[in-house]
Structure formats: C-alpha cells, structure tokens
Amino acid sequence: MLCMKSLPAFLIVAVLVVLLASAAGCTSTSSSPSATATKTTASGPSGAPVTSYVTGTAAPSGIDTTISVHFNDYACLNIPQALGADYLYPDENYTVWVTTPGSGTITPNLLVTDVNDHAKLGTITPAWDSVHQTWTYSGIVPLVKLIDITSPQSTTLKIKSTGWYFLCIDDRKETGTSGAVYQVPVKVTRA
C-alpha cells in the first residue's frame, strides 16, 4: 500500500525533472563574439616542436583574430574549431582576409589546406619558382594561397568536401635567425 501512495509523488517529481531538463536545453546563448585562445603545436624548420597561440574573437559567422608566427617558421589555425564547428561542409564559401603584421616586418604567405596537406606542411619548405614568380609547396595543393603579404588581401575559400581545414601563416622563406614573433591579422567570414 505504501508503494501505491508514493507513485503519484514519484511521477510528479519525474515530470518536473523532464520539464526542467527541457527548459535548460532551450535556453539561448549570446550571439556576441567570444574570446578564444587556441594552442597550435607544429614542427619548426629544425624539426623541434613550435607552439603558437592564436587569440581573438570567434562568432558563428566568422573569425577575427591574429596568428602568432615566429620568424622563419609557420603557425596554423584550425578553422572549424575556431568557428565552434565540427567540420566545414561542401558548398560552404568563406572569405579569407589577411594583412601584414606591420611596416618593416615579415611578408608571410597564407595557405589554407585540408587535413592531409596540413600534416605534410611541416616537412615541406616553400621554394621560389622564378618562372611563375611565386612560392611553391611541392607535394601539397593549398585551397588558398596568398604570397608575400605586404598589404590587405582577401580571397574566397570554397569547400568541396566535409573535413577540417587549416589557415596557415608561413614565414619559412626568410633568411637569418631571429627570436621575433609577429602577430598576423586574419579574418574568415561566411560568404
């Protein structure tokens, strides 16, 4: 008899728990950009691991940040991760924008690669093609390549297959040594 009397109380509690859980799932989040900090580890020219931090803001519609790149090295940003997504999907288009880190500094290259070419990037160094007057990356095919950035530049990134894509700032074409780290402004927005 005692069990029969506690059953309605149990049902009321169960219904309240379900309602509260449903309400919690329906709460809205702010659409304003949130600060992000992404740690990226890659191999430098000497093979030693190089860690770069990318800080800035990310919103559902885009990324507005800087990429910290060491002199004569490279650093990459995982685009879907920075956008708060699992992957980029076919038929999505993005505008990729970059500018110089400042007057009298480096003139890096910008590459957008898929996950396979991103894995190879650390083993490939840029080579100057004097016939076509461009930097080449033998063994990889970047989806986007902007070279010798001295002023603001932008281009369209068209996604053809589901996956991770990386925006990389490459300064491995410099000569000499320096401990300098440059902040390269980049933006990625949905087109």
PEMOFEN-V548039 format. One record per residue. N is the residue number from 1. PSI is psi in whole degrees, 0 to 359 (999 if undefined). OMEGA is omega in degrees with one decimal (NA if undefined). NEAR is the number of other C-alpha atoms within 12 Angstrom. Layout:
n:N psi:PSI omega:OMEGA near:NEAR
n:N psi:PSI omega:OMEGA near:NEAR
//
This chain:
n:1 psi:323 omega:-178.4 near:6
n:2 psi:323 omega:180.0 near:8
n:3 psi:322 omega:-179.2 near:9
n:4 psi:326 omega:-179.3 near:10
n:5 psi:331 omega:-178.5 near:10
n:6 psi:347 omega:-180.0 near:12
n:7 psi:314 omega:178.5 near:13
n:8 psi:322 omega:178.4 near:13
n:9 psi:318 omega:179.0 near:14
n:10 psi:318 omega:179.5 near:14
n:11 psi:320 omega:178.5 near:14
n:12 psi:316 omega:178.6 near:13
n:13 psi:317 omega:-179.7 near:14
n:14 psi:317 omega:178.9 near:14
n:15 psi:318 omega:178.0 near:14
n:16 psi:319 omega:178.8 near:14
n:17 psi:315 omega:179.3 near:14
n:18 psi:317 omega:179.3 near:14
n:19 psi:317 omega:178.4 near:14
n:20 psi:319 omega:178.2 near:14
n:21 psi:320 omega:177.9 near:13
n:22 psi:318 omega:179.3 near:12
n:23 psi:322 omega:179.2 near:12
n:24 psi:323 omega:178.7 near:12
n:25 psi:342 omega:-177.4 near:11
n:26 psi:2 omega:179.9 near:10
n:27 psi:149 omega:-178.7 near:10
n:28 psi:155 omega:175.5 near:9
n:29 psi:159 omega:-179.6 near:12
n:30 psi:141 omega:177.8 near:9
n:31 psi:3 omega:179.2 near:12
n:32 psi:152 omega:-179.4 near:13
n:33 psi:149 omega:176.2 near:20
n:34 psi:150 omega:179.8 near:22
n:35 psi:141 omega:178.4 near:19
n:36 psi:152 omega:171.5 near:23
n:37 psi:120 omega:-177.5 near:22
n:38 psi:128 omega:177.9 near:28
n:39 psi:130 omega:179.1 near:20
n:40 psi:130 omega:176.6 near:27
n:41 psi:131 omega:179.7 near:24
n:42 psi:168 omega:176.0 near:29
n:43 psi:134 omega:178.2 near:26
n:44 psi:183 omega:-177.8 near:28
n:45 psi:329 omega:-179.1 near:27
n:46 psi:358 omega:-178.3 near:15
n:47 psi:349 omega:179.7 near:14
n:48 psi:146 omega:179.1 near:13
n:49 psi:139 omega:178.2 near:16
n:50 psi:129 omega:179.7 near:25
n:51 psi:130 omega:177.7 near:23
n:52 psi:151 omega:177.3 near:31
n:53 psi:135 omega:178.0 near:28
n:54 psi:124 omega:178.3 near:36
n:55 psi:152 omega:179.1 near:25
n:56 psi:207 omega:-179.1 near:28
n:57 psi:147 omega:175.8 near:29
n:58 psi:141 omega:177.0 near:31
n:59 psi:164 omega:-179.6 near:28
n:60 psi:333 omega:-176.8 near:23
n:61 psi:350 omega:-179.7 near:26
n:62 psi:181 omega:-179.4 near:31
n:63 psi:136 omega:174.0 near:38
n:64 psi:103 omega:-169.8 near:33
n:65 psi:182 omega:170.0 near:36
n:66 psi:148 omega:175.7 near:37
n:67 psi:125 omega:178.2 near:43
n:68 psi:118 omega:179.9 near:36
n:69 psi:132 omega:176.7 near:41
n:70 psi:149 omega:174.9 near:35
n:71 psi:132 omega:177.8 near:32
n:72 psi:40 omega:178.1 near:31
n:73 psi:187 omega:177.7 near:44
n:74 psi:160 omega:176.6 near:46
n:75 psi:145 omega:-175.2 near:45
n:76 psi:153 omega:177.6 near:45
n:77 psi:127 omega:175.7 near:47
n:78 psi:107 omega:-173.4 near:35
n:79 psi:309 omega:-179.0 near:42
n:80 psi:320 omega:179.6 near:33
n:81 psi:317 omega:179.6 near:28
n:82 psi:331 omega:177.1 near:41
n:83 psi:353 omega:-177.9 near:34
n:84 psi:27 omega:-179.3 near:23
n:85 psi:163 omega:176.7 near:20
n:86 psi:318 omega:-177.0 near:15
n:87 psi:169 omega:164.6 near:22
n:88 psi:149 omega:-171.3 near:29
n:89 psi:156 omega:-179.9 near:21
n:90 psi:146 omega:178.2 near:15
n:91 psi:5 omega:171.2 near:14
n:92 psi:141 omega:176.9 near:21
n:93 psi:140 omega:179.9 near:22
n:94 psi:148 omega:171.7 near:32
n:95 psi:125 omega:178.8 near:26
n:96 psi:126 omega:-177.3 near:35
n:97 psi:142 omega:178.8 near:35
n:98 psi:153 omega:173.5 near:41
n:99 psi:171 omega:-178.7 near:33
n:100 psi:150 omega:176.2 near:31
n:101 psi:355 omega:177.3 near:32
n:102 psi:161 omega:-179.7 near:18
n:103 psi:136 omega:177.1 near:13
n:104 psi:17 omega:179.7 near:11
n:105 psi:212 omega:-179.0 near:25
n:106 psi:162 omega:173.8 near:34
n:107 psi:77 omega:-172.3 near:31
n:108 psi:170 omega:171.6 near:40
n:109 psi:150 omega:173.4 near:43
n:110 psi:131 omega:176.5 near:45
n:111 psi:142 omega:167.6 near:41
n:112 psi:123 omega:-176.8 near:42
n:113 psi:160 omega:171.2 near:33
n:114 psi:179 omega:-174.4 near:34
n:115 psi:325 omega:-179.3 near:28
n:116 psi:313 omega:179.2 near:19
n:117 psi:331 omega:176.6 near:25
n:118 psi:321 omega:179.4 near:33
n:119 psi:330 omega:-179.3 near:21
n:120 psi:340 omega:-171.7 near:20
n:121 psi:323 omega:-178.9 near:36
n:122 psi:340 omega:-179.2 near:30
n:123 psi:355 omega:-177.0 near:23
n:124 psi:133 omega:175.5 near:27
n:125 psi:148 omega:179.5 near:28
n:126 psi:144 omega:177.1 near:31
n:127 psi:140 omega:-179.0 near:21
n:128 psi:126 omega:175.7 near:18
n:129 psi:102 omega:-175.0 near:12
n:130 psi:338 omega:178.2 near:9
n:131 psi:312 omega:-177.8 near:9
n:132 psi:358 omega:178.6 near:9
n:133 psi:53 omega:-179.7 near:11
n:134 psi:163 omega:172.9 near:17
n:135 psi:134 omega:178.8 near:28
n:136 psi:155 omega:178.8 near:27
n:137 psi:90 omega:-176.2 near:29
n:138 psi:125 omega:177.2 near:17
n:139 psi:350 omega:175.7 near:19
n:140 psi:157 omega:178.6 near:25
n:141 psi:94 omega:179.1 near:20
n:142 psi:144 omega:175.2 near:31
n:143 psi:328 omega:176.8 near:29
n:144 psi:138 omega:175.2 near:30
n:145 psi:118 omega:173.4 near:33
n:146 psi:128 omega:-173.6 near:33
n:147 psi:155 omega:174.8 near:35
n:148 psi:64 omega:-175.3 near:30
n:149 psi:113 omega:178.4 near:31
n:150 psi:352 omega:-179.8 near:22
n:151 psi:169 omega:179.8 near:24
n:152 psi:135 omega:178.0 near:22
n:153 psi:150 omega:174.8 near:23
n:154 psi:158 omega:179.1 near:25
n:155 psi:172 omega:-179.5 near:26
n:156 psi:135 omega:174.1 near:23
n:157 psi:119 omega:178.9 near:34
n:158 psi:122 omega:-178.2 near:26
n:159 psi:127 omega:-178.5 near:29
n:160 psi:335 omega:178.5 near:17
n:161 psi:153 omega:-178.5 near:17
n:162 psi:134 omega:177.3 near:18
n:163 psi:186 omega:174.6 near:23
n:164 psi:142 omega:177.7 near:30
n:165 psi:146 omega:-173.6 near:38
n:166 psi:133 omega:173.8 near:38
n:167 psi:118 omega:-175.8 near:47
n:168 psi:136 omega:172.5 near:46
n:169 psi:121 omega:-173.6 near:48
n:170 psi:121 omega:177.3 near:43
n:171 psi:22 omega:-175.4 near:43
n:172 psi:13 omega:178.1 near:36
n:173 psi:0 omega:-179.6 near:29
n:174 psi:161 omega:174.1 near:24
n:175 psi:155 omega:179.6 near:12
n:176 psi:187 omega:179.9 near:12
n:177 psi:151 omega:178.1 near:15
n:178 psi:148 omega:176.1 near:16
n:179 psi:8 omega:-175.2 near:11
n:180 psi:145 omega:174.4 near:17
n:181 psi:130 omega:-176.7 near:25
n:182 psi:143 omega:178.9 near:33
n:183 psi:107 omega:-177.5 near:31
n:184 psi:115 omega:179.6 near:45
n:185 psi:132 omega:177.4 near:35
n:186 psi:154 omega:173.9 near:41
n:187 psi:144 omega:172.8 near:36
n:188 psi:119 omega:-178.3 near:37
n:189 psi:148 omega:178.4 near:30
n:190 psi:129 omega:-178.5 near:27
n:191 psi:999 omega:NA near:19
//
